[in-house]
Amino acid sequence: MSEYSLSPTGEKFQLPDQKDYLEELERLKMLVNRQRSLKREIIVVMGVGFVGAVMAAVVADAEDSKGNSAKFVIGMQRPSTRSFWKIPLLNRGLSPISTEDPEVALMIDRCVNRKKTLTATYTYDALKFAEVVIVDVQCDYLKESLGNVRNGQAEMKALEESFETIATHISPNTLVLIETTVAPGTTEQIAYPIMRKVFRKRGINTDPLLAHSFERVMPGKNYIASIRDFWRVCSGINEEAKSRVIQFLREVINTETYPLTVLDRPIESETAKIVENSYRATILAFLDEWSHFAEQNGVDLMKVINSIKVRPTHSNIIFPGPGIGGYCLPKDGGLGLWAYRHIHGFEDDIFKITPLAIDINDTRALHVAQLTRDALRNMGRPIASAEILVLGASYREDVGDTRYSGSELIVRRLTEMGAELRVHDPYVLHWWEFEKQDEYPASSHSLKRFFRGQEKLKDLRVGQDLKETLHGTDAVIFAVRHQPYLTLDPDEIVNHAGGPIAVIDCFALLDDTKIKRYFELGCEVKGLGRGHVKRIKDQVREEKEKVLTENVRQGLRLKVRNKAL
Ligand SMILES: NC(=O)c1ccc[n+]([C@@H]2O[C@H](COP(=O)([O-])OP(=O)(O)OC[C@H]3O[C@@H](n4cnc5c(N)ncnc54)[C@H](O)[C@@H]3O)[C@@H](O)[C@H]2O)c1
């Protein structure tokens, strides 16, 4: 029976069979011969996911000093049911990832259809033609429990298989550039021995030319710039690999404006990536305890942060929102911990801050469920069977990337508590973490494994019409600082909801005027790190009491006057 791969828009693509492989190889041979006659280098990008698809386009779009395309790129993707669709899409000139950067779609179309410097394939035979192979396959970290990163492991299988496959096919002087975020030590202690062994079996006596240079991709409006026009760190396994990777990066990204940092050994480049992301995870996590402090002591954490930010030395202090998502921050520190024990063989426990930061970030969103429960309780409504609307599914503002978003945890916990959830997000059409929760991001990876009663969430659909999703809701959770949410008017929200609601502000979206207005409209407001809402609530109550007292007084005065008449 034929197997199919389904694209996000529902298009079905049949997986290739043996006959297709032969034809595909012939197609590639013809393409490569033609490209070689044009003096173009052949670059294979392995893994055309969030990073690889765009990196492939950046390389295919690069031009030499005379304005000529000097590289021909073959994006190579294994033909799994989950990912095969990316290949036919790319070959039509369509981006396999949806992004807010319009340049991504334009660049892929330009390279495939006009410059003809980009193609995609499913056959590993493509590797035979490569002068450079760029590795952009994933290296996940699987957590066994929620809020305990120590209880987990790096998933090395896809990566290890890739190294073996690459070594089986490439020519001895192909440069292999690993861009995947890996456990520090991977290039020298995992990739090198695997590839060397295969080389020796093939009778090749030289060492594989391995280099590492990590990506700093930022999903969103500046996707392309975050790859092409940004600083890079790199290193090679030996002098030849090092000089080849420097040369290659100079040819494909903007190293003139954003100079390269060259480190002595790949483990240093690998460590730089892990430390960079652990640093960010830590400065976010540390504010969690101050967020609780703020809530319990009438303090607005957002104002505190803004008052500190003015110091240039503290300008990167950031409000943590409902949990720290994205693909990288929740996992990268785990890769570091894992490497220390399982690659380098140490038994002692040197890591204190990095795992704690990840654990705090991984569970921060659960507090939002408590705030929602309390706000509804104050309004005399039980959480069980309450209709709750989450505004924002993605992990950060103005992007459609939902990977490990805090919103996912909010939905899962509130569902477990018996609430009925709805969601709206202007940037997300499908929330695959729910719609395909049995297989996405992978069968064993769904966060549903940490919660009960999650089956019905397969039917959760992302609303695009805010008015419609608001109708009849008991609570609104502002989860992401998407631009369209910043200007929402409390009167309109309450009007569309059909009456007073609980409002939960997870990301300091609401200014004091709006918070006050919600209270005036009879709503209950709570927010992460926003202890001052209680003061505003008291103020509104006092004002209401004053008006009431004044009305009573006036009523009395009228009564007295009427009596006198
Ligand atoms: N997404 C980001 O924002 C981001 C930012 C910086 C760094 N990174 C790092 O970049 C790396 C890639 O991340 P991503 O987001 O692109 O992951 P992804 O899951 O979107 O893409 C990986 C791709 O590799 C393919 N693949 C797996 N094994 C393969 C094989 N043997 N042969 C061919 N293809 C194979 C998968 O099918 C998938 O399409 C990760 O290490 C990640 O940590 C990601």
The ligand as an SDF file (V2000), in Angstrom:
LIG
                    3D

 44 48  0  0  0  0  0  0  0  0999 V2000
   14.2840   26.7570   14.9080 N   0  0  0  0  0  0  0  0  0  0  0  0
   15.0270   27.6600   15.4910 C   0  0  0  0  0  0  0  0  0  0  0  0
   14.5360   28.7100   15.8260 O   0  0  0  0  0  0  0  0  0  0  0  0
   16.5160   27.4010   15.7340 C   0  0  0  0  0  0  0  0  0  0  0  0
   17.3540   28.4700   16.0550 C   0  0  0  0  0  0  0  0  0  0  0  0
   18.7060   28.2420   16.2330 C   0  0  0  0  0  0  0  0  0  0  0  0
   19.2020   26.9430   16.1350 C   0  0  0  0  0  0  0  0  0  0  0  0
   18.3650   25.9000   15.8490 N   0  0  0  0  0  0  0  0  0  0  0  0
   18.9250   24.5590   15.7650 C   0  0  0  0  0  0  0  0  0  0  0  0
   18.9610   24.1240   14.4070 O   0  0  0  0  0  0  0  0  0  0  0  0
   18.7800   22.7160   14.3530 C   0  0  0  0  0  0  0  0  0  0  0  0
   17.6560   22.3590   13.3960 C   0  0  0  0  0  0  0  0  0  0  0  0
   16.4690   22.8890   13.9370 O   0  0  0  0  0  0  0  0  0  0  0  0
   15.1360   23.0470   13.0970 P   0  0  0  0  0  0  0  0  0  0  0  0
   14.2890   23.9800   13.8600 O   0  0  0  0  0  0  0  0  0  0  0  0
   15.4300   23.3570   11.6860 O   0  0  0  0  0  0  0  0  0  0  0  0
   14.5660   21.5330   13.2030 O   0  0  0  0  0  0  0  0  0  0  0  0
   13.4470   20.8480   12.3050 P   0  0  0  0  0  0  0  0  0  0  0  0
   12.9520   19.6850   13.0430 O   0  0  0  0  0  0  0  0  0  0  0  0
   12.4920   21.8780   11.7870 O   0  0  0  0  0  0  0  0  0  0  0  0
   14.2660   20.3370   11.0210 O   0  0  0  0  0  0  0  0  0  0  0  0
   15.0940   19.2340   11.0020 C   0  0  0  0  0  0  0  0  0  0  0  0
   14.8630   18.5240    9.6620 C   0  0  0  0  0  0  0  0  0  0  0  0
   15.8350   17.4920    9.5000 O   0  0  0  0  0  0  0  0  0  0  0  0
   15.2070   16.3840    8.8990 C   0  0  0  0  0  0  0  0  0  0  0  0
   16.0150   15.1890    9.1250 N   0  0  0  0  0  0  0  0  0  0  0  0
   16.1720   14.4740   10.2590 C   0  0  0  0  0  0  0  0  0  0  0  0
   17.0160   13.4410   10.0530 N   0  0  0  0  0  0  0  0  0  0  0  0
   17.4080   13.5200    8.7620 C   0  0  0  0  0  0  0  0  0  0  0  0
   18.2580   12.7400    7.9450 C   0  0  0  0  0  0  0  0  0  0  0  0
   18.8830   11.6670    8.4120 N   0  0  0  0  0  0  0  0  0  0  0  0
   18.4300   13.1150    6.6550 N   0  0  0  0  0  0  0  0  0  0  0  0
   17.7960   14.1930    6.1630 C   0  0  0  0  0  0  0  0  0  0  0  0
   16.9770   14.9570    6.8690 N   0  0  0  0  0  0  0  0  0  0  0  0
   16.7710   14.6350    8.1600 C   0  0  0  0  0  0  0  0  0  0  0  0
   13.8360   16.3490    9.5600 C   0  0  0  0  0  0  0  0  0  0  0  0
   12.9090   15.5810    8.8440 O   0  0  0  0  0  0  0  0  0  0  0  0
   13.4890   17.8430    9.6010 C   0  0  0  0  0  0  0  0  0  0  0  0
   12.8320   18.2830    8.4230 O   0  0  0  0  0  0  0  0  0  0  0  0
   18.5180   22.2560   15.7860 C   0  0  0  0  0  0  0  0  0  0  0  0
   19.6980   21.7860   16.3520 O   0  0  0  0  0  0  0  0  0  0  0  0
   18.1040   23.5220   16.4710 C   0  0  0  0  0  0  0  0  0  0  0  0
   18.3760   23.4900   17.8440 O   0  0  0  0  0  0  0  0  0  0  0  0
   17.0360   26.1050   15.6290 C   0  0  0  0  0  0  0  0  0  0  0  0
  1  2  1  0
  2  3  2  0
  2  4  1  0
  4  5  1  0
  4 44  2  0
  5  6  2  0
  6  7  1  0
  7  8  2  0
  8  9  1  0
  8 44  1  0
  9 10  1  0
  9 42  1  0
 10 11  1  0
 11 12  1  0
 11 40  1  0
 12 13  1  0
 13 14  1  0
 14 15  2  0
 14 16  1  0
 14 17  1  0
 17 18  1  0
 18 19  2  0
 18 20  1  0
 18 21  1  0
 21 22  1  0
 22 23  1  0
 23 24  1  0
 23 38  1  0
 24 25  1  0
 25 26  1  0
 25 36  1  0
 26 27  1  0
 26 35  1  0
 27 28  2  0
 28 29  1  0
 29 30  1  0
 29 35  2  0
 30 31  1  0
 30 32  2  0
 32 33  1  0
 33 34  2  0
 34 35  1  0
 36 37  1  0
 36 38  1  0
 38 39  1  0
 40 41  1  0
 40 42  1  0
 42 43  1  0
M  CHG  2   8   1  16  -1
M  END
$$$$
